């Protein structure tokens, strides 16, 4: 059980950071827990960005084109 919780938390942190550890995700024992945590982290990051956009009053895209992010 402890390994599953550690894998979930690791996945949640990686999801929030926008990265993925393929080795842990493919692990037979804790891979599923890691992937669920990864999804939860990505959802949490999406909600955080959405809230910040609402606070700032941003509507629409912040960029003129697909390469205009620097």
C-alpha positions in Angstrom: 0.0 0.0 0.0 2.8 2.4 0.8 4.4 1.8 -2.6 1.1 2.6 -4.3 0.7 5.9 -2.4 4.3 6.9 -3.1 3.8 6.2 -6.8 0.5 8.1 -6.9 2.1 11.2 -5.2 5.1 11.0 -7.6 2.7 10.9 -10.5 0.7 13.8 -9.2 3.9 15.9 -8.8 5.1 14.9 -12.3 1.7 15.7 -13.8 1.6 19.2 -12.2 5.2 19.7 -13.5 4.2 18.6 -17.0 6.6 15.6 -17.3 6.2 11.8 -17.2 8.5 9.0 -16.1 8.0 6.3 -18.6 9.8 3.7 -16.5 7.5 4.1 -13.5 4.4 4.4 -15.7 5.3 1.0 -17.3 5.9 -0.7 -13.9 3.6 -3.7 -13.4 3.0 -3.1 -9.7 2.7 0.6 -9.3 2.4 1.9 -12.9 -1.4 2.3 -12.7 -1.2 4.3 -9.4 1.5 6.5 -11.0 -0.7 7.2 -14.1 -3.7 8.0 -12.0 -1.6 10.5 -10.0 -0.2 11.9 -13.2 -3.7 12.6 -14.5 -4.8 14.1 -11.2 -1.7 16.4 -11.3 -2.5 17.5 -14.8 -6.1 18.3 -13.9 -5.0 20.3 -10.8 -2.5 22.3 -13.0 -5.3 23.0 -15.5 -7.6 24.2 -12.8 -4.9 26.4 -11.3 -4.2 28.0 -14.7 -7.9 28.5 -15.3 -8.3 30.3 -12.0 -5.4 32.6 -12.6 -6.8 33.4 -16.1 -10.2 34.2 -14.4 -8.5 36.4 -11.8 -6.6 38.3 -14.5 -9.7 38.6 -16.7 -8.0 36.8 -19.7 -10.3 35.6 -22.4 -9.0 33.9 -25.5 -5.4 33.1 -26.4 -2.4 34.8 -24.9 -0.4 34.3 -28.1 -0.7 35.6 -31.6 0.5 32.4 -33.3 1.6 28.9 -32.4 5.3 29.9 -32.1 4.7 33.2 -30.2 5.4 31.9 -26.7 8.9 33.3 -26.0 
